[in-house]
Amino acid sequence: MTPPRFRFPHPLVLLMAFIVLAALLSYVLPAGEFVRRLDAATQRQVVVPGSYHRVPATPVGPLQMLVDVPRGLLDAGAVVFLIFLSGGAFTVVDRTGALRHGVDWLLARARGREALVIPLLGLLFATMGALENMGEEIIALVPVLLVLMRRLGYPALTAVAASLGAAAVGAAFSPINPFQVGIAQKLAQLPLLSGGAYRLALLAPALALWILATMRHAARHRQLPDPAAADAAAAATGAGRHGLVLLLLFGVFALFTYGVVRLDWDFDQMSALFLALGIGAGLLGGLGLSGTADGFVAGFRDMAFSAVLVGFARAIFVVLAQGHVVDTIVQGLAAPLAHLPVAAAALGMMGVQTALHLPVPSVSGQATLTMPLLVPLSDLIGLSRQVTVLAFQYAAGLCELITPTNGALMAMLAACGVPFDEWLRFAGPRYLALLALGAAGVVAGIYLGV
């Protein structure tokens, strides 16, 4: 009799298990915290080195743990509403038939060169990741990406890998990402963009590794769609006026990019833009007010699970913070590094940053929590501050590819219908290869005097 095959837990079960674990840690670990101060360079609250102290225990009981789940949803409210409104907007656009019409038009002109779509998409999203740490914003583009991948015959996993995956790699190896290397360099009192050439030298092979792996996986699992069925579906949907809807869509994308990169837009402004897109597309596409409203409702329904996952992921940190054990975890992981040789300490810092990304899935939050502690430590043991930043950047940034507490990743997988274990089978080996590349870059940086 063959043993039953292991089934990976449902994403909601997995996140709830982490929430329960976080509550249990509040009973097991001593409560403690660092003193924090406002950093003038980053305008963020950062820890004061050497200020860790015990505080009265505040264990999180079962009832409070459950209350922290809606609190997590509330904390992640801006992202949750972005997912709802962008999903509704793109469902409206899709109901006009404009998405499929536009994708068919694009593929007709790229005939024979379809293999270039994945590297072009990968480079585009990697650039956005390198420029502004694009993550949650990509969830809004799921409908477009899925239509494109279906028309190419590629599996839905390709949409995640070529977009969110490429953006995470670009962000992790970026010389200019303001939310990772930018904040870390400010906290380390290093000139911005310093070490840029060294980072670019590692960014190129990292992106090549990820994009080639994505192309190979897509080609291996490709199933050519039935052209006749696709043409019939495109002809049967929408009320015409595709060109006007697509023109509006491109205009919104241009405004979205400009707002994020140049105007420092937050999720609220993005959500408002997608709301306007949905209303405009519905009216231009001939759906009318009622048809537009129906499209929004259908989109809300389709994206509800993805939005909820973001809140559950945030609840893990809410529980740990309420139990006053986040700083205890940081102190326990960082303290032993002072007794290691320089190269081992640098790799140990990567291990610490990797472990901390599970309870602290925000790279900017992790920078403000760890860099004020690790920079004085690196000075003490003779490790370059630039290498300390590299260790943070590669370890924390690459965790975005596999961490189940990363709400953007879990929401993206749910929106694309990709099981987490299937994603791990694809991303896991590539993550390890990229982490090895980052570790080699950290060690080489020590000996090259970066």
N, C-alpha and C positions, 0 to 999 in steps of 0.2 A: 504494500500500500504506500503510495507516494505521499510524503508529508504535504500539508496544505501550503500553498505558495503565500509568501508574506505579501500583504497588501499595505501600501504606504497610507498613513492616516489621511483623512480628509483635511484640507487646509484649515478649516475652522476648528477641527479637533486638535490639530497640531498647535495652533496658536493658543487655544484654550489650555492645552497642557503646559505651555510656557507660562501662561498667566498663573496657573496653579503652582508651578515650580517657583515663580517669583514670590508668591505669597509664602510658600514654605521656607524660602531663604530668609524671609524677614523674621522667622522664628529661630533659624539656625545660626545666622551670621550676626555678629555684634553690630549694633547700630552706631553709625559714626558719620561725620561729615567734615569737609574742608571749609575754612573761611573763604569767602569769595569777595572779589573786588571788581569794579568796572574797569576794563582795559581801555585806555584812551585810543589806542590804535585801531582796535576792532569794534569798539563800542559794545562789547559783550561782557557778561559776567564770567570771570575766570577764577580758578582756584589759586590760593596762596600756598606756595610750597612749604612743607613742614607744619602746616596748620591743622592737619588731621587730628580729630579728637573724638572721643566717645560721646554719645548723646543718649538720653533715655530711650529704651527700646520701644518701638511702635509697631508691633507685629500686626500684619494685615489678616484679619479674620475672614471666614468664608463669606459673610454678608458684605463686608467692606470690599472684598475682592470682586464680588459681582457688581457692586456699585461702581467700581473702577472701570468696568467695561464701557458703560455709557459715558463715563468721564473721558475715556480714551477716544471715543467717537467725537466727543465735544472738542477735545484738544486738537484732533485731526479734522475738525469741521471744515476748514477752508479747502482741504484736499478732497474730502468726501463730496462737497457740493460741486467742486470742479469736475469730478468723475460723473456725477449725475447730469449736470448741465451739458457737458461735452458729449456724453453718450446720447442724451436726448437730441442735441443739435445734429449729430451725425446720422442718427436714425431718420430724422426729417430729410436731411440731404439725400440719404440712400433711397427713401421712398419716392423722391422725385425722379429717380433713375439716373441722376447726374453722375454719381460715383462710378457706376458700371460703364456708363457712356464715356466718361473721361479716361478710365483705365483701358477700355477697349481701344480708344483713339491712340493712347500712348503706346500700347503694345503693338498696334498695327504699324506704327512708325519705327518701332524697335525690333521688328521681325528679323530673326536671325542673330540678334544681339541681346537676347533676353538674359543671358548669363551675366551681363554687366549690371543688371538691376540691383543685385545683392551688394556688390562692392560699392556701387554709387550710394545706395541707401546707408550702408555701413559707414562710409566716410562722412556722409552728411550728419548722421546722428552722433558719430564720434566727435565731429567738430563741435556740435552743440554741447556735448558732454564736456569737452575740453574748455569751452568758452564759459558756460554758465551752469555746469553740473546738472544738465537736463535729466529728469527722472520721472516724477509724477506727471509732468506735462505730456509725456508720450502716451499715457493711457488714453488721452483724448483722441489720439490718432489711430486707435485700434481699428475702427471700421474701415478706414482707408487702407490700412496695411493688410487687413484680412481680405478685402476685395482684390487687391493687387496679387497677393500670394495665391489665392484660389484660381485666378485667371492664368497665373503662371504654372499652376499645378504643384506648387510647393506646399508642404505641411504648415500648419499654423505656428509650430515652434519656430519656423524661419522668421516669422514676423517679430517675435520676441527677440530672437538672437540678433537680427539685423538692426533693430532699433534700440531697445533698452539695454541689451547686452553690449552692443557697440558703444553706446553712450557711456556705460559704466567703465569700459576699458579706456575710452578716451579721457574720461574724468580722472581715473586713477593714475594715468601716466602723463597728465597734462602739465605743461610748465606755467599755465596761466589761470587755471580754475580758481576763481575767487573764493569758493566755499570749501576748498580742500587746501591746496598748496598756498593760496593767498592768505587765508586766516592763519595757517600754521607758520608761514614765514613771518607774518607780523608778530605773532606771539613769540617767535624765536629771535625777534629783532634782526632779521635778515632783510636785505634789499629785495623788494618785489621783483620777480622774474630772474633773480640770481639762480645760477645753475640751470638756466633754461636750455642751453645747448645739450647738456648731459641728459636732461629729461627727454628732449626730442629724439636723442639717439636711442633711447629705450622705447619711446612711443611707437616708432616705426615698426620694429619687429613685433611688438605686442599687438598692434592693430592687424598686421599681416597674419599673425597666428590666428586671431579670432575670426577675421573675415574669411580666410581660406577654410577654416573648420566649418563655418556657417555654409559656405558654398558647397563643400563636399557633402555635408549632411543633407542639404536641400536637393542636390542632384541625386543622391542615393535614394531618397524617399519621394522623388517626383512622380506624380501621376498626371499625365496630360489630360486636361479637361476636354469635354465634348464641345467642340466649337459651335455646333448647331444648337445645342441646348443653351449655351451661354448667350448666343445671339438672340434666341427666342426670348430668354428671360429679360435681356436688356430692352428688347423691342416692346415687351408687354408691360413694363413698369413706367411710372412717371407720367407726366402730362406735357412732355416736351420742355422747351425753354431750358434745355440742358446747359447751353452756352452761358446764359445769364447766371445760373446757379454756380457753375464752375468759376466764372469770373469773380463772383462774390466770395467763393471759397478761397481762391488764390489771394484776393485782397485781404481777407481775414488772416491767412497764413503770414502774409507780409507784415501786417500790423502786429500780429502775435509775436513774430520774431523781433521786430523793432522794439516793441514794448518790453519784452523780457531782457534783451541784451542792452538796450540803451536807456530805457525809462525805469528799470528796476521794478517792473510789475510784480505784484504778488498774485497769489491764487485768486483773490477776489476779482481783480481786474480781468484775469483770464476767463473766469467763469462768466462775467458779464459779457465779454466778447463772444463766447460761444452761445450764450442766450440770444444775442443779437443775430448771430449766424443762423441759428435754427429758425427764428422768426422770419428773417429775410429770405432764407432759402425756401421755406414753406410757401410764402406768398408769391415769390418769383416763379417757383416751380408749379404753381397752380393747385396746391393742396388746399388752399383756403384756411380760414382760422381754425375750423374744427379739425381738418385733416392735419394741420400743423400741431395742434394740441394732442391729437391721437399719437402722432409720431413722437412727441416728447414723452408721453406716458409710456409708450413701448420702450423707448430708450432708457427711461428711469428703471423700468422693470428689468431690462437686460443687464444694467450696470449695478444693480443693487448689491449683489454679492461681492463684486469687486470693491465697492465703496465700503461695505461693512468690514471687509478684511483689513483695510487700512486702519480703521478704528480699533479693531482687536489687536493689531500689531502695536499700536500706540499704547494700549492698555498695559502691556508688559512693563514698559518703562514707568508708567504711572504707579503701578503696584510697587516696583522696586524703589522709586523715589519716596513713596509714602512710608515704606518700611525703613527708610534711611540706610539702605545697604549698598546703593550704587557707589558711593565714595569708599565704602569699606572694600568692595571688590577691586576698585582701582588701586587703593593703597596696598592690598594684598598681592596684586599682580606686579606692581611696579617696584616695590621695595627690594626684592631679591636681585634685581638687575645690577645694583651697585657693586656686587661681589663677583661679577663675571669679567673675563677679558673683553677688550674693546669690541672685537668682531662678534664674539658670542653675545655681548650685551646688545649690539645693534640688531642681531637676529632675534634676540629675546624681546626687543621692543616690537618687532614685527609680530611675534607671538602674542604679546600683550594686547596690541591693537586689534589683532584678529579676534581674540577672545572677548574683548570689550565691545566689539561691534554687534554681538548678539543682544546684550541688554541695552546698548546705546546705538541704535541703527542710524542715527544722524551723523554724517561725517563732520559737519561744522560743530555740532554739539560735542562730538568726541574730541575734536581739536582743542576746544576751550577747556575740556576736562583734563586732557592728558599732557598737552604740550607744556603748560607751566610747571608740571612735575618732571617731565623727562628732559627738558632743556637744561636745568641746573644739574641734573644727574649726568647728562652727557658732558658738561663742562668738567665735572668732578673726575670722570674717568678718562678724559682726553678724547672724546668722540666729537667729531664735527657736528655743529648744529644743523648744517645742510643735510647730512646723512640721517640725523634724527628725524628731520622733516620727510625725507625719502621713505624711511621705515614706516612712518605714520601713513603717508600717502598711498604707498603700494598695498600695505596690509589692510587698512580700513577701506580704501576705495575698491579693491578687488572683492571684498566681502559682499559688496552690493550684488554680485552675480549669484550668490548661493544662500544668503542669510534668510531664513524663513521669517524673521522678524522685520524684514524690509517690506513695508507695506506696499510700496510701488511695484516691487517684483511680484508679490503675491496677487495684487490686483490685476496686473498685466497678464499674468498666467491665467487667472480666472476669466478675464474678459476674452482671452483667445481660446479658452477651452483646453489649455495644456496642463496635464497633471504635474504636480511638483516633482514627483519621482522621475517622470519622463524628462523634465528639464534638468534635474540633477545628473541623469545619465549622460546628457549632452554637455552641460556646462561644467560638471565636476572635474573631468580630466583636463579641460582647457583652463579652468581656474588654477589647478595645481601647476600646470605648465607656466602660466602667467606669474603665479606667485614665486616659482623658482627663478623666473627671469628677474622679478623684482628683487629677490634675495641676492641674486648674483650682482645686480646693479648696486645694492647697498654695500656689499662686501668690496666690490671693485671701487666704489666711491671712497671707501676708507683708504685704500692703497693709492688711489689717484689724487687724494687730497681735495676732493670736491668740497 
